[in-house]
Amino acid sequence: MSASIEHTPGRFTSNDTVTVGIGPVSVAEVVRVARYGAPVRLSAESLALIAESRTRIQELADDPKPVYGVSTGFGALASRHIPQELRTQLQRSLIRSHAAGSGPEVETEVVRALMLLRLSTLATGRTGVRPEVALTYAGMLSAGIAPVVREFGSLGCSGDLAPLSHIALAAMGEGQVRTADGELVPAATALAQAGLEPVVLAEKEGLALINGTDGMLGMLVLALHDLDGLLRLADIAAAMSVEGQLGTDRVFAADLQALRPHPGQAVAAANMTRLLADSEIVASHRGPECARVQDAYSLRCAPQVAGAARDTVEHARSVALRELASAVDNPVVTLDGRVESNGNFHGAPVAYVLDFLAIVVADVASISERRTDRFLDVARNHGLNAFLADDPGVDSGHMIAQYTQAAIVSELKRLANPASVDSIPSSAMQEDHVSMGWSAARKLRRAIDGLTRVLAIEILTAARGIDMRAPLTPAPATAAVIAALREQVPGPGPDRYLAPDIEAAVSLAAAGALVAAAEGVAGPLG
């Protein structure tokens, strides 16, 4: 699976300038800048604070007493005092040596999120860089310059060192970048075209540009945005499966959910109740003649699973919001002007919730696949053709679509294995416990791609099953989802090349079109 499905721009446009000040950027602002290319500007207040803290760093730079990150080496080499005439070389060497990433290029939206969040920390005035350094980052973002960052290189402790170093390298006019139109060019060329001067880093600045959890946090923020939509989509898919498999909506009643008052569960159940409102299919088997007492767990317990997923997302969001309000650097310039070493760069808080979310994604996908499989089995689908085939035996219907789902779900279970429980010591045992948060974030992005595909296949299958219940008609909300799907995917019939149907459904799911169709009838879903 790829790390991320291509997303279609929505209400954010590249003209929505985001102001970066001393307060935290919001989740929505990160998405606007990272995914939709919004330009940025620094507030006058932040520029003043940056200049003020730089004065303190300059004082320490002139002091003969060694100060870590200002007049010493780094990591396990911190014991060496660096004379003033070598400090420009020290900063340049730090960035060049730490820009050691390898593997495929990281997605542009991740690079932009990483840059924005590092800029947000610079804007707090707690890092000691000069204003021109922060302005260079703002200028690169606004010009659409995305430095090439590689997949491997961060251990998620002492910051996302290698990814952030590739950003800083580009700001120095070295390395390669992608332009706004995706062209690969030397960084110096792109800076010149944008009217930006390469920065010559002074004391402390190299360390300030690379000592943060910005990469893993950026990916967490994007994941939260995506999961908000995907969990609504999961409720839509579950409702369509309940409907198509002649399940009951009575189990989603609010008074039953209140007996176990998890907030996410109540939201999911309310969504499903609204989505199934006025369904002729559901009404057709409400009478005493229906012999079934209870639906299978994958149908009946859908709100419990999707609800627990929502509650986990909310916990992750609380962590992300605290991180967005943080100034992660080492050493850091305190509010009273001290320059202190600290451990705030450790990625554990972010790494844990990234791993939690990968577990959530795997389980939401797992229950979705089970609902799909029920549609295909004549022993469980309550009167539908085997595999929803037009002429079973001649046609195979959606038999192999479920195989595709199963393969993805199996991969998602592997991706749910936590990265944060691993630690490989580095820097001659100075950095002897690391978070692996970057790795947790990378696998979560692949997992979100997989969940999108699994839910899209469930909706594709459920729509076919519902169509095969004709002349009974579905609920207006689920009918709207089917209508949106049918604009690109034909209804039931003899077997045809199935992969394009699946990809069309995936594209609609990723773009939010299926959720929008349901909400156009049922109103905003929780």
C-alpha positions as CSV (number, residue, x, y, z in Angstrom):
1,M,0.0,0.0,0.0
2,S,1.1,3.6,-0.6
3,A,1.6,5.9,2.3
4,S,-1.3,8.1,1.4
5,I,-4.2,8.2,-1.1
6,E,-4.3,11.3,-3.2
7,H,-6.8,13.7,-1.6
8,T,-8.9,16.1,-3.6
9,P,-8.8,19.7,-2.4
10,G,-11.9,20.8,-0.6
11,R,-12.9,24.1,1.0
12,F,-9.3,25.3,1.6
13,T,-7.5,27.0,-1.2
14,S,-4.0,28.2,-1.7
15,N,-5.1,31.8,-1.2
16,D,-6.0,31.2,2.5
17,T,-2.9,32.7,4.2
18,V,-2.1,31.3,7.6
19,T,-0.6,33.6,10.1
20,V,2.0,31.9,12.4
21,G,2.3,33.7,15.7
22,I,3.3,33.0,19.3
23,G,0.2,30.9,19.8
24,P,-0.3,27.3,18.4
25,V,-1.4,26.7,14.9
26,S,-4.7,24.7,14.7
27,V,-5.3,21.3,13.1
28,A,-7.3,23.0,10.4
29,E,-4.4,25.4,9.7
30,V,-1.9,22.6,9.4
31,V,-4.2,20.9,6.9
32,R,-4.6,24.1,4.9
33,V,-0.9,24.6,4.6
34,A,0.2,21.0,4.3
35,R,-2.4,19.6,2.0
36,Y,-3.9,22.5,0.2
37,G,-0.8,24.8,-0.3
38,A,-1.9,27.8,1.8
39,P,0.9,30.4,2.1
40,V,2.0,31.6,5.5
41,R,3.2,34.8,7.2
42,L,4.8,35.5,10.5
43,S,3.1,37.9,12.9
44,A,4.9,41.1,14.0
45,E,4.7,39.9,17.6
46,S,6.4,36.6,16.8
47,L,9.2,38.4,14.9
48,A,9.8,40.6,17.9
49,L,10.0,37.7,20.2
50,I,12.4,35.9,17.9
51,A,14.7,38.9,17.8
52,E,14.5,39.3,21.6
53,S,15.6,35.7,22.3
54,R,18.3,35.9,19.7
55,T,19.9,38.6,21.8
56,R,20.2,36.2,24.6
57,I,21.9,33.6,22.4
58,Q,24.3,36.1,21.1
59,E,25.3,37.0,24.7
60,L,26.0,33.4,25.4
61,A,27.9,33.0,22.2
62,D,30.3,35.7,23.3
63,D,30.7,34.1,26.7
64,P,33.8,32.0,27.2
65,K,31.8,29.5,29.3
66,P,30.6,26.5,27.0
67,V,26.9,26.3,26.4
68,Y,25.5,23.2,24.7
69,G,24.3,23.9,21.2
70,V,25.7,27.4,21.2
71,S,29.4,26.9,21.6
72,T,29.8,23.1,21.8
73,G,29.5,20.0,19.6
74,F,26.4,17.9,19.6
75,G,25.2,14.7,21.1
76,A,28.0,12.5,22.2
77,L,30.4,15.2,21.0
78,A,29.0,17.9,23.3
79,S,32.2,18.0,25.5
80,R,34.2,19.9,22.8
81,H,34.2,23.7,23.1
82,I,34.0,25.2,19.6
83,P,35.8,28.5,19.0
84,Q,33.9,31.3,17.3
85,E,35.8,31.1,14.0
86,L,34.5,27.5,13.6
87,R,30.9,28.0,14.6
88,T,29.5,28.7,11.1
89,Q,31.2,25.6,9.9
90,L,29.8,23.8,13.0
91,Q,26.2,24.6,12.1
92,R,26.8,23.9,8.4
93,S,28.4,20.5,9.2
94,L,25.6,19.6,11.6
95,I,23.0,20.0,8.9
96,R,25.0,18.3,6.2
97,S,25.9,15.3,8.3
98,H,22.4,14.9,9.7
99,A,20.7,15.1,6.3
100,A,21.3,11.4,6.0
101,G,17.9,10.1,5.0
102,S,17.4,7.2,2.7
103,G,14.6,5.5,0.7
104,P,11.6,6.9,-1.2
105,E,10.6,10.5,-1.0
106,V,8.2,11.5,1.7
107,E,4.9,13.0,0.5
108,T,4.8,16.8,-0.1
109,E,2.0,17.3,2.4
110,V,4.1,15.7,5.1
111,V,7.1,17.9,4.2
112,R,5.0,21.0,4.3
113,A,3.4,20.0,7.7
114,L,6.9,19.4,9.1
115,M,8.1,22.8,7.9
116,L,5.1,24.6,9.2
117,L,5.3,23.0,12.7
118,R,9.1,23.8,12.9
119,L,8.3,27.4,11.9
120,S,5.5,27.5,14.6
121,T,8.1,26.6,17.2
122,L,10.6,29.2,15.9
123,A,7.8,31.7,16.2
124,T,7.5,31.2,19.9
125,G,10.8,32.9,20.4
126,R,12.1,30.0,22.5
127,T,14.7,28.7,20.1
128,G,17.1,31.6,19.7
129,V,17.2,31.8,15.9
130,R,17.4,35.1,14.0
131,P,14.2,36.4,12.4
132,E,15.7,35.9,8.9
133,V,15.8,32.1,9.5
134,A,12.1,32.0,10.3
135,L,11.3,34.3,7.4
136,T,13.1,31.9,5.0
137,Y,11.0,29.0,6.2
138,A,7.8,31.1,5.7
139,G,9.0,32.1,2.3
140,M,9.7,28.5,1.2
141,L,6.2,27.4,2.3
142,S,4.5,30.3,0.6
143,A,6.5,29.7,-2.6
144,G,5.5,26.0,-2.6
145,I,9.1,24.8,-2.2
146,A,9.2,21.3,-0.6
147,P,12.6,19.9,0.2
148,V,13.2,16.3,-0.7
149,V,12.9,14.3,2.6
150,R,13.5,10.5,2.6
151,E,11.5,7.8,4.3
152,F,14.2,6.5,6.7
153,G,16.4,8.4,9.1
154,S,14.4,9.5,12.1
155,L,14.3,7.6,15.4
156,G,11.8,10.0,16.9
157,C,14.1,11.3,19.6
158,S,16.3,14.3,19.7
159,G,13.6,15.3,17.2
160,D,13.0,14.0,13.7
161,L,16.7,14.8,13.0
162,A,17.2,13.5,9.5
163,P,13.9,14.8,8.0
164,L,14.3,18.2,9.6
165,S,18.0,18.4,8.5
166,H,16.9,17.9,4.8
167,I,14.6,20.9,5.3
168,A,17.4,23.0,6.8
169,L,19.8,21.9,4.1
170,A,17.4,23.3,1.5
171,A,17.1,26.6,3.4
172,M,21.0,26.7,3.1
173,G,20.6,26.4,-0.6
174,E,21.8,22.8,-0.8
175,G,20.2,19.5,-1.7
176,Q,17.1,19.1,-3.9
177,V,13.5,20.3,-3.6
178,R,10.2,19.9,-5.4
179,T,8.7,23.1,-6.8
180,A,5.0,24.0,-6.5
181,D,4.4,22.1,-9.7
182,G,6.3,19.1,-8.6
183,E,9.5,19.6,-10.6
184,L,12.7,18.3,-9.0
185,V,15.3,21.1,-8.9
186,P,18.4,22.1,-6.9
187,A,17.4,24.0,-3.8
188,A,19.6,27.0,-4.7
189,T,17.7,27.3,-8.0
190,A,14.3,27.2,-6.3
191,L,15.3,29.8,-3.7
192,A,16.6,32.1,-6.4
193,Q,13.4,31.8,-8.4
194,A,11.4,32.6,-5.3
195,G,13.5,35.6,-4.5
196,L,14.9,34.0,-1.3
197,E,18.5,34.1,-0.1
198,P,20.1,30.9,1.3
199,V,20.6,31.3,5.0
200,V,24.1,31.1,6.6
201,L,23.4,29.6,10.0
202,A,24.8,31.2,13.1
203,E,25.3,29.8,16.7
204,K,22.4,27.5,17.9
205,E,20.4,27.8,14.7
206,G,21.3,24.5,13.1
207,L,20.2,22.7,16.3
208,A,17.1,24.8,16.6
209,L,16.0,23.7,13.1
210,I,16.3,20.0,13.6
211,N,15.5,19.3,17.3
212,G,11.7,18.8,17.2
213,T,9.0,16.2,16.8
214,D,7.5,18.1,13.9
215,G,7.4,15.2,11.4
216,M,5.6,12.7,13.5
217,L,3.3,15.5,14.8
218,G,2.5,16.7,11.3
219,M,1.5,13.2,10.2
220,L,-0.6,12.8,13.4
221,V,-2.5,15.9,12.6
222,L,-3.2,14.9,9.0
223,A,-4.2,11.4,10.3
224,L,-6.7,13.0,12.7
225,H,-8.2,15.0,9.9
226,D,-8.5,11.9,7.7
227,L,-9.9,9.7,10.4
228,D,-12.7,12.2,11.2
229,G,-14.0,11.6,7.7
230,L,-13.3,7.9,7.6
231,L,-15.1,7.1,10.8
232,R,-18.2,8.8,9.4
233,L,-17.7,6.7,6.3
234,A,-17.5,3.6,8.4
235,D,-20.9,4.4,9.9
236,I,-22.3,4.8,6.4
237,A,-20.8,1.5,5.3
238,A,-22.1,-0.3,8.4
239,A,-25.6,1.2,7.9
240,M,-25.6,0.1,4.3
241,S,-24.6,-3.4,5.3
242,V,-27.3,-3.6,8.0
243,E,-29.8,-2.5,5.4
244,G,-28.6,-4.8,2.6
245,Q,-28.4,-7.8,4.9
246,L,-31.9,-7.3,6.3
247,G,-30.6,-6.3,9.7
248,T,-32.4,-4.3,12.4
249,D,-31.9,-0.7,13.4
250,R,-33.5,-1.2,16.8
251,V,-30.2,-2.1,18.5
252,F,-28.9,1.5,17.7
253,A,-31.6,3.1,19.8
254,A,-30.3,6.0,22.0
255,D,-31.6,4.5,25.3
256,L,-29.7,1.2,24.7
257,Q,-26.5,3.1,24.0
258,A,-27.0,5.2,27.1
259,L,-26.7,2.1,29.2
260,R,-23.0,2.1,28.3
261,P,-22.2,5.8,28.0
262,H,-19.1,6.0,25.9
263,P,-19.5,9.2,23.9
264,G,-18.2,7.8,20.6
265,Q,-20.5,4.9,20.7
266,A,-23.5,7.2,21.1
267,V,-22.4,9.3,18.1
268,A,-21.9,6.2,15.9
269,A,-25.3,4.7,16.8
270,A,-27.0,8.0,16.2
271,N,-25.4,8.3,12.8
272,M,-26.6,4.8,11.8
273,T,-30.1,5.5,13.1
274,R,-30.3,8.7,11.0
275,L,-28.8,7.0,7.9
276,L,-31.4,4.1,8.1
277,A,-34.4,6.4,8.7
278,D,-37.3,5.7,6.4
279,S,-35.8,2.6,4.8
280,E,-38.4,0.4,3.1
281,I,-35.9,-2.5,3.2
282,V,-35.5,-2.2,7.0
283,A,-39.2,-1.8,7.5
284,S,-40.0,-4.9,5.5
285,H,-38.9,-7.3,8.2
286,R,-39.8,-5.4,11.4
287,G,-43.0,-7.5,11.9
288,P,-43.5,-10.5,14.2
289,E,-43.1,-12.8,11.2
290,C,-39.3,-12.2,11.2
291,A,-37.7,-15.2,13.0
292,R,-34.3,-13.7,13.5
293,V,-33.6,-12.7,17.1
294,Q,-30.2,-11.0,16.8
295,D,-27.9,-9.8,14.0
296,A,-24.3,-10.9,13.8
297,Y,-21.8,-9.0,15.8
298,S,-20.3,-7.2,12.8
299,L,-23.7,-5.6,12.2
300,R,-25.0,-5.3,15.8
301,C,-21.8,-4.1,17.4
302,A,-20.8,-1.6,14.7
303,P,-21.4,1.4,17.0
304,Q,-19.3,-0.1,19.8
305,V,-16.3,-0.6,17.5
306,A,-16.6,2.7,15.6
307,G,-17.4,4.5,18.9
308,A,-14.3,3.2,20.6
309,A,-12.3,4.3,17.6
310,R,-13.8,7.8,17.9
311,D,-12.9,7.9,21.6
312,T,-9.3,6.9,20.8
313,V,-9.1,9.5,18.1
314,E,-10.2,12.1,20.6
315,H,-7.5,11.0,23.0
316,A,-5.0,11.4,20.2
317,R,-6.4,14.8,19.4
318,S,-5.8,16.0,22.9
319,V,-2.2,14.9,22.7
320,A,-1.8,16.6,19.3
321,L,-3.3,19.9,20.6
322,R,-0.8,19.9,23.5
323,E,2.0,19.2,21.1
324,L,0.9,22.0,18.8
325,A,1.0,24.4,21.8
326,S,4.6,23.2,22.7
327,A,8.0,24.7,21.9
328,V,10.1,21.6,21.4
329,D,13.9,22.4,21.3
330,N,17.1,21.6,23.1
331,P,18.5,23.7,24.6
332,V,15.6,26.0,24.9
333,V,15.4,29.7,25.8
334,T,13.1,30.0,28.8
335,L,10.6,32.8,29.4
336,D,13.0,34.4,31.9
337,G,16.0,34.2,29.5
338,R,17.8,31.1,30.7
339,V,19.1,28.6,28.1
340,E,18.4,25.2,29.5
341,S,18.9,21.6,28.3
342,N,15.8,19.4,28.5
343,G,14.2,16.2,27.2
344,N,11.1,17.6,25.6
345,F,12.2,16.4,22.1
346,H,11.4,12.8,23.1
347,G,8.6,11.6,20.9
348,A,6.9,9.1,23.3
349,P,3.7,11.1,23.7
350,V,3.1,11.3,20.0
351,A,4.5,7.8,19.2
352,Y,2.1,6.1,21.6
353,V,-1.1,7.7,20.1
354,L,0.1,7.0,16.6
355,D,0.4,3.4,17.5
356,F,-3.0,3.5,19.2
357,L,-4.5,4.8,16.0
358,A,-3.0,2.1,13.9
359,I,-4.7,-0.5,16.2
360,V,-8.0,1.4,15.7
361,V,-7.6,1.5,12.0
362,A,-6.9,-2.2,11.8
363,D,-10.0,-3.1,13.8
364,V,-12.4,-0.8,12.0
365,A,-11.2,-2.3,8.8
366,S,-11.5,-5.8,10.2
367,I,-15.2,-5.5,11.1
368,S,-15.8,-3.9,7.7
369,E,-14.4,-6.9,5.9
370,R,-16.5,-9.2,8.0
371,R,-19.7,-7.4,7.0
372,T,-18.6,-7.6,3.3
373,D,-18.0,-11.3,3.6
374,R,-21.6,-11.9,4.9
375,F,-23.0,-10.4,1.7
376,L,-21.3,-13.0,-0.4
377,D,-22.3,-16.2,1.5
378,V,-25.7,-17.6,0.6
379,A,-25.9,-19.2,4.1
380,R,-25.8,-15.7,5.7
381,N,-27.0,-13.1,3.1
382,H,-30.7,-13.8,3.4
383,G,-31.7,-14.5,-0.1
384,L,-29.1,-12.8,-2.2
385,N,-27.2,-14.5,-5.0
386,A,-24.0,-16.3,-4.1
387,F,-21.2,-13.7,-4.2
388,L,-23.8,-11.2,-5.4
389,A,-23.1,-12.7,-8.9
390,D,-25.6,-12.0,-11.7
391,D,-25.5,-15.7,-12.7
392,P,-23.6,-17.6,-10.0
393,G,-21.2,-20.2,-11.5
394,V,-20.9,-18.3,-14.8
395,D,-20.3,-15.0,-12.9
396,S,-18.1,-14.6,-9.8
397,G,-19.6,-11.3,-8.6
398,H,-17.7,-9.8,-5.7
399,M,-15.9,-12.9,-4.7
400,I,-12.4,-11.5,-5.3
401,A,-13.2,-8.0,-4.1
402,Q,-13.4,-9.6,-0.6
403,Y,-10.0,-11.2,-1.2
404,T,-8.6,-7.8,-1.9
405,Q,-10.2,-6.5,1.4
406,A,-8.8,-9.5,3.3
407,A,-5.3,-8.9,1.9
408,I,-5.4,-5.3,3.0
409,V,-6.8,-6.1,6.5
410,S,-4.0,-8.6,7.0
411,E,-1.5,-5.9,6.1
412,L,-3.3,-3.5,8.5
413,K,-2.9,-6.1,11.3
414,R,0.8,-6.2,10.7
415,L,0.9,-2.4,10.7
416,A,-0.9,-2.3,14.0
417,N,2.2,-3.8,15.7
418,P,3.5,-0.9,17.7
419,A,6.7,0.9,16.7
420,S,7.0,2.7,20.1
421,V,7.9,-0.4,22.0
422,D,11.2,-0.6,20.0
423,S,14.3,1.4,20.8
424,I,17.8,1.1,19.3
425,P,20.4,3.2,21.2
426,S,22.3,5.7,19.1
427,S,25.0,8.5,19.3
428,A,27.5,6.4,21.3
429,M,24.8,5.6,23.9
430,Q,24.1,9.2,24.7
431,E,20.7,8.8,23.0
432,D,20.1,5.4,24.6
433,H,16.2,5.4,24.5
434,V,14.3,6.6,21.4
435,S,10.6,6.7,20.6
436,M,10.5,5.5,16.9
437,G,7.6,7.9,16.5
438,W,8.4,8.7,12.9
439,S,8.1,5.0,12.1
440,A,4.8,4.9,13.9
441,A,3.6,7.8,11.9
442,R,4.7,6.4,8.6
443,K,2.9,3.1,9.1
444,L,-0.2,4.9,10.3
445,R,-0.3,6.7,6.9
446,R,-0.2,3.4,5.1
447,A,-2.9,2.1,7.4
448,I,-5.2,5.0,6.7
449,D,-4.8,4.4,3.0
450,G,-5.8,0.7,3.6
451,L,-8.8,1.6,5.7
452,T,-10.1,3.9,2.9
453,R,-9.8,1.1,0.5
454,V,-11.5,-1.5,2.7
455,L,-14.5,0.8,3.5
456,A,-14.8,1.7,-0.2
457,I,-15.1,-2.0,-1.1
458,E,-17.7,-2.6,1.6
459,I,-19.8,0.3,0.3
460,L,-19.3,-1.0,-3.3
461,T,-20.5,-4.4,-2.2
462,A,-23.4,-3.1,0.0
463,A,-24.7,-0.9,-2.8
464,R,-24.8,-4.0,-5.1
465,G,-26.6,-6.0,-2.4
466,I,-29.1,-3.2,-1.7
467,D,-29.8,-2.8,-5.5
468,M,-30.5,-6.5,-5.6
469,R,-33.2,-6.1,-2.9
470,A,-35.4,-4.2,-5.5
471,P,-38.2,-3.4,-5.6
472,L,-37.7,-2.6,-1.9
473,T,-36.1,0.8,-1.7
474,P,-33.3,1.9,0.7
475,A,-33.3,4.8,3.1
476,P,-33.0,8.2,1.4
477,A,-29.5,8.8,2.9
478,T,-28.1,5.4,1.8
479,A,-29.8,5.9,-1.6
480,A,-28.0,9.1,-2.0
481,V,-24.7,7.3,-1.4
482,I,-25.6,4.7,-4.0
483,A,-26.5,7.4,-6.5
484,A,-23.2,9.1,-6.0
485,L,-21.4,5.8,-6.5
486,R,-23.5,5.0,-9.6
487,E,-22.3,8.2,-11.3
488,Q,-19.0,6.3,-11.8
489,V,-19.8,2.6,-11.1
490,P,-22.6,0.8,-12.9
491,G,-25.1,-1.3,-10.9
492,P,-25.5,-5.1,-10.8
493,G,-25.0,-7.1,-14.0
494,P,-22.7,-9.7,-15.6
495,D,-19.1,-9.7,-14.5
496,R,-16.9,-6.9,-15.7
497,Y,-13.4,-5.7,-15.1
498,L,-13.7,-5.0,-11.4
499,A,-10.5,-3.1,-10.5
500,P,-11.7,0.2,-12.1
501,D,-14.9,0.0,-10.1
502,I,-12.9,-0.5,-6.9
503,E,-10.6,2.4,-7.7
504,A,-13.5,4.7,-8.5
505,A,-15.1,3.8,-5.2
506,V,-11.8,4.4,-3.4
507,S,-11.4,7.8,-5.1
508,L,-15.0,8.8,-4.0
509,A,-14.3,7.7,-0.5
510,A,-10.9,9.6,-0.2
511,A,-12.4,12.7,-1.7
512,G,-15.3,12.7,0.9
513,A,-17.9,12.5,-1.8
514,L,-19.7,9.5,-0.3
515,V,-19.9,11.2,3.1
516,A,-21.1,14.4,1.5
517,A,-23.9,12.5,-0.3
518,A,-25.1,11.0,2.9
519,E,-24.9,14.2,4.8
520,G,-26.8,16.0,2.0
521,V,-29.9,14.0,3.1
522,A,-29.2,13.1,6.8
523,G,-27.5,16.3,7.8
524,P,-24.0,16.5,9.3
525,L,-22.9,13.3,10.8
526,G,-21.0,13.2,14.1
